[in-house]
Amino acid sequence: MGDDPCPCDSATDGQADEPESTSDRWIPETPVLEAPLPSDVQAAFGRLLGEEAIETLDEWCTEIRRRTGGGPIAVDDLCHADEETAHRGETDGERYYFRCFYDAVILSALAETPVAIRTESPGGAVIEARAVGTTELTATPETAVFSVGVDETVALPPDDEPSHSTIYAAICPYVRAFPDPEAYERWSTTVPAATVAMPLAGATELAAELVA
């Protein structure tokens, strides 16, 4: 979503120099917005936004809205693809293809009718979901999870404010869906990013906060 070029396909399969432990890579609590993030994710979000640390997803959403103007997001602002991709959302008979899985979830926060979501994990597994606004999401398989992360190498120039494209370049490649926590854990050790995962049902909660 946001400014062109859309960077969502980059850096998803590279090997990290020092894979991190996955023992603290999981947010089981609800609401997920209030759960403390792993320390490396806190530091990475803070570095991206020029802060000491961003402790929760709620704080991260608030800072992103403030620093990027805080204006409303429209369907046209999402990161649409001109061709078929592995990430799509369908609502009211219209199908949208995206470069990023999470744009299909945000579509559900903007649409007036339920959204059927289909995406593929980095390992190729298909995850399907049905989202109703910002209050309900059911997934197949039921064990599906999604990740949030930040590229470890991205930092803002001094005195610079993050643009939409800067934020997406650092985050979008690491917002992915997986069939189960184990698939996420395997992937998380292969990417150069600080990441955390949570049940896919929490995706609409995060989307609601982003479009608030």
PLY file of the C-alpha trace (Angstrom):
ply
format ascii 1.0
element vertex 212
property float x
property float y
property float z
element edge 211
property int vertex1
property int vertex2
end_header
0.00 0.00 0.00
1.05 3.58 -0.36
3.66 5.25 -2.52
5.23 3.66 -5.61
7.34 1.73 -6.10
5.78 -0.93 -3.92
8.64 -2.78 -2.18
6.65 -5.67 -0.76
8.31 -8.49 -2.71
11.90 -7.74 -1.75
14.15 -9.46 0.78
11.79 -12.24 1.82
13.99 -15.24 1.21
17.52 -14.12 2.00
19.59 -15.84 4.66
20.13 -13.88 7.85
23.73 -13.59 9.05
22.84 -14.58 12.63
19.50 -16.42 12.99
17.76 -15.50 16.25
16.07 -17.74 18.77
12.35 -18.24 18.19
11.52 -18.93 21.84
10.12 -15.41 22.36
8.78 -14.87 18.87
5.10 -15.33 19.72
2.25 -13.10 20.99
-0.54 -15.39 22.27
-2.38 -12.71 24.23
-5.37 -10.73 23.10
-5.60 -7.92 22.41
-2.34 -8.32 20.50
-1.91 -4.55 20.24
-1.12 -4.28 23.94
1.28 -7.21 24.26
4.97 -6.29 24.74
7.03 -6.96 21.61
10.34 -8.85 21.73
13.20 -6.50 22.60
14.81 -6.69 19.15
11.49 -5.85 17.45
11.00 -2.94 19.85
14.46 -1.64 18.96
13.94 -2.12 15.21
10.60 -0.27 15.21
12.18 2.51 17.25
15.15 2.81 14.90
12.85 3.05 11.89
10.85 5.84 13.52
13.74 7.60 15.23
12.73 6.54 18.74
14.49 4.66 21.53
12.06 1.74 21.31
8.47 1.00 20.33
7.12 -1.34 22.99
3.77 -2.46 21.52
1.93 -2.64 18.19
-0.52 -0.08 19.52
2.31 2.41 20.06
3.74 1.57 16.63
0.41 2.24 14.87
0.02 5.54 16.70
3.50 6.68 15.73
3.11 5.67 12.10
-0.16 7.58 11.76
1.33 10.65 13.39
4.54 10.66 11.37
2.94 10.01 7.99
0.27 12.66 8.27
-2.45 10.66 9.97
-4.77 10.87 6.97
-7.35 8.21 6.14
-6.44 5.20 4.00
-8.59 4.43 0.96
-8.83 1.25 -1.11
-6.88 2.99 -3.90
-3.98 3.56 -1.46
-3.39 -0.16 -1.02
-0.48 -1.85 -2.79
-2.37 -3.19 -5.81
-0.77 -5.42 -8.43
-1.48 -5.20 -12.15
-1.24 -8.98 -12.50
-2.29 -12.03 -10.50
-0.26 -12.54 -7.33
-0.26 -14.92 -4.38
-2.14 -12.35 -2.28
-5.72 -11.41 -3.05
-8.94 -10.17 -1.50
-12.43 -10.51 -2.92
-15.45 -8.52 -1.82
-18.84 -7.82 -3.33
-17.88 -9.72 -6.48
-14.69 -7.73 -7.11
-11.26 -9.32 -6.82
-8.14 -7.35 -5.88
-4.58 -8.64 -6.24
-1.94 -7.21 -3.92
1.83 -7.31 -3.62
1.49 -7.76 0.13
-0.71 -10.19 2.06
-1.65 -7.61 4.66
-3.29 -5.26 2.17
-6.05 -7.85 1.75
-6.64 -7.69 5.50
-6.72 -3.89 5.48
-9.23 -4.15 2.64
-11.59 -5.80 5.13
-11.28 -2.76 7.40
-12.31 -0.51 4.50
-14.97 -2.62 2.76
-18.65 -2.64 3.62
-19.02 -6.35 2.83
-17.07 -9.45 3.96
-13.70 -10.07 2.30
-12.45 -13.48 1.18
-8.66 -13.53 1.55
-6.23 -15.92 -0.08
-2.47 -15.83 0.36
0.54 -18.12 0.18
3.16 -18.52 2.86
6.87 -18.23 1.99
6.91 -22.05 1.90
4.04 -22.18 -0.61
1.22 -23.26 1.73
-2.15 -21.69 0.91
-3.94 -19.80 3.68
-7.54 -18.69 3.21
-9.54 -16.43 5.47
-12.85 -14.61 5.67
-12.79 -11.19 7.29
-15.79 -9.13 8.32
-14.84 -5.54 8.95
-12.42 -5.19 11.85
-14.16 -7.54 14.26
-14.03 -11.04 12.80
-11.57 -13.20 10.89
-11.73 -16.97 10.41
-8.86 -18.81 8.77
-8.13 -22.13 7.07
-6.15 -23.82 8.46
-7.29 -22.77 11.93
-3.67 -22.89 13.10
-2.66 -20.08 10.72
-0.50 -17.26 12.08
0.99 -14.09 10.68
4.24 -12.26 11.25
5.26 -8.64 11.67
8.87 -7.56 11.33
11.38 -4.88 10.47
14.42 -5.10 8.20
17.47 -5.03 10.49
19.47 -2.86 8.07
16.96 -0.01 7.62
17.52 3.29 9.41
16.31 6.80 8.69
18.77 9.56 7.73
19.23 12.16 10.51
16.28 14.55 10.90
14.28 12.66 8.28
10.64 11.65 8.70
9.55 8.22 7.45
7.50 8.21 4.27
4.97 5.51 3.48
7.41 3.94 1.02
10.24 3.91 3.60
8.03 2.15 6.14
6.72 -0.40 3.63
10.21 -1.18 2.36
11.30 -2.03 5.89
8.16 -3.87 7.06
6.03 -5.20 4.21
8.33 -8.12 3.18
8.06 -9.50 6.71
4.27 -9.30 7.14
3.46 -12.83 5.99
0.95 -15.58 6.74
1.88 -19.15 7.70
-0.11 -22.37 8.15
1.15 -22.83 11.73
3.67 -21.41 14.24
6.27 -24.00 13.26
6.30 -22.78 9.65
6.81 -19.23 10.91
9.66 -20.31 13.16
11.49 -22.02 10.30
11.11 -18.93 8.10
12.08 -16.47 10.82
15.62 -17.85 11.00
16.20 -17.26 7.27
15.38 -13.54 6.95
17.42 -10.45 7.94
14.67 -9.03 10.14
13.48 -8.83 13.73
10.07 -10.51 13.67
7.24 -11.67 15.89
4.15 -13.78 15.12
0.61 -14.02 16.42
-2.66 -15.81 15.58
-4.09 -14.76 12.24
-7.27 -13.65 14.02
-5.28 -10.71 15.41
-4.72 -9.34 11.91
-8.03 -7.48 11.80
-7.32 -5.90 15.18
-4.08 -4.46 13.81
-5.79 -3.35 10.59
-8.46 -1.51 12.57
-5.80 0.47 14.42
-3.91 1.31 11.23
-6.95 2.76 9.49
-8.39 4.47 12.57
0 1
1 2
2 3
3 4
4 5
5 6
6 7
7 8
8 9
9 10
10 11
11 12
12 13
13 14
14 15
15 16
16 17
17 18
18 19
19 20
20 21
21 22
22 23
23 24
24 25
25 26
26 27
27 28
28 29
29 30
30 31
31 32
32 33
33 34
34 35
35 36
36 37
37 38
38 39
39 40
40 41
41 42
42 43
43 44
44 45
45 46
46 47
47 48
48 49
49 50
50 51
51 52
52 53
53 54
54 55
55 56
56 57
57 58
58 59
59 60
60 61
61 62
62 63
63 64
64 65
65 66
66 67
67 68
68 69
69 70
70 71
71 72
72 73
73 74
74 75
75 76
76 77
77 78
78 79
79 80
80 81
81 82
82 83
83 84
84 85
85 86
86 87
87 88
88 89
89 90
90 91
91 92
92 93
93 94
94 95
95 96
96 97
97 98
98 99
99 100
100 101
101 102
102 103
103 104
104 105
105 106
106 107
107 108
108 109
109 110
110 111
111 112
112 113
113 114
114 115
115 116
116 117
117 118
118 119
119 120
120 121
121 122
122 123
123 124
124 125
125 126
126 127
127 128
128 129
129 130
130 131
131 132
132 133
133 134
134 135
135 136
136 137
137 138
138 139
139 140
140 141
141 142
142 143
143 144
144 145
145 146
146 147
147 148
148 149
149 150
150 151
151 152
152 153
153 154
154 155
155 156
156 157
157 158
158 159
159 160
160 161
161 162
162 163
163 164
164 165
165 166
166 167
167 168
168 169
169 170
170 171
171 172
172 173
173 174
174 175
175 176
176 177
177 178
178 179
179 180
180 181
181 182
182 183
183 184
184 185
185 186
186 187
187 188
188 189
189 190
190 191
191 192
192 193
193 194
194 195
195 196
196 197
197 198
198 199
199 200
200 201
201 202
202 203
203 204
204 205
205 206
206 207
207 208
208 209
209 210
210 211
